[in-house]
Amino acid sequence: MNYQESIQWLFSQLPMYQRMGGAAYKADLNNTLLLAEYLDNPHYHFKSVHVAGTNGKGSTSHMLASIFQEAGYKTGLYTSPHLKDFRERIRINGQMISEDCVQSFVNEHRSFFETNQLSFFEMTVGMAFDHFRREQVDIAIVEVGMGGRLDSTNIITPEVSIITNIGLDHTRFLGDTLKEIAGEKAGIIKKDVPVVVGECHPETEQVFRNVASRHNSELTIVEPYEITPYTTDLKGNYQKHNLKTVIAAVKILLEKGWKLSESAIKNGLENVIRNTGLMGRWQTLRESPKVICDTAHNKEGLMYVLEQIEVQHYNNLHIVLGMVNDKDPENVLRLFPKDAQYYFCSPNIPRGLPVEILNQAATQFNLSGSSFKSVSEAYKSAINKADKADLIFVGGSTFVVAEVL
């Protein structure tokens, strides 16, 4: 198979959760462990940092990778989902894995994958870890896909574990209370490995304290009032929470002997986009009219984004909005402003929430607008209708953002 055929084959095998939802979810590590053994346990050959959380884990991972790159370390970065190109998931020093590497990995191991019915995510994690070993990275920053305890990435023993925050997302798989979800994410805490928790709720703090104590893991809870003197090129106001979490983790990594100079920390945080290729976080796509997109897709994430929209300067607000079908639209829609013009759409994936359902739910909250057959049609309409002094926001789903980038 050539590269395109290899990618299509990957997508068609027990399809990726991000596209299909529950049909692709596998709630155990058996296949991951089987694959790791088959690949001769590549994760034993590099150091790592493990990052979980409801929101912010991607930005946090990219910030840390950028700092390590500025410090001169050969740095792997594994994240999900991708926005435009599958290869975004696997990077070394900001460079995506090559098409040849993807193609050769799939072709070489296809028979094993098929025999054992591995999922898209299991195969992709195996590809990332194998690539990091082959390229002899000094450290890999590894983002959890979903949850933590049963996530395919959870076979590593990192230098430090990070849990950014806990929110009510993926409740179908992780539990429908903050305490239950915290328990799943606390599953990345390992014996004698320090853990940093970015934000706590009263009902989740004790979960983390209990698990950390059980594993003899030093627990750092980043206090909400703690100030960091650093800034970042990631412009969303919500990044201040991620920034504090990153600095707390860096302090631990310094104690463990990693050479992360003050200039590496400063330059790493101020050049995240250039160093790692991060996209879709409060990203300005154009001016006149100004277009901003953000991948926030749940109540906790969108709350910060919508607060930031409120303080922007514009005449009229246009919102291109789409969602996926395993979110509760009413829980999110109640946050959105009533004085905006809406362009409802559905992302082009099987998991996309039908635009008719989204529009109907929006009317309950007095959100008015039009429905469109595609994200691109909704976006074009917003561009055509907006004046130069207006603001257009595109969001509601990672996959809506991906279609306008």
Salt bridges, closest charged atoms under 4 A:
GLU70 OE2 - ARG274 NH2 3.39
ASP85 OD2 - ARG87 NH2 3.14
GLU108 OE1 - HIS109 NE2 3.86
GLU114 OE2 - ARG110 NE 3.14
GLU122 OE1 - LYS26 NZ 3.31
ASP130 OD1 - ARG133 NH2 2.86
ASP130 OD2 - ARG134 NE 2.66
GLU135 OE1 - LYS74 NZ 3.72
ASP169 OD2 - HIS297 NE2 3.65
ASP169 OD1 - LYS327 NZ 2.51
GLU184 OE2 - ARG149 NH2 3.09
ASP192 OD2 - LYS191 NZ 3.98
GLU205 OE2 - ARG209 NH2 2.84
GLU270 OE1 - LYS266 NZ 3.35
ASP326 OD1 - ARG351 NH2 3.08
ASP390 OD2 - HIS318 NE2 2.98
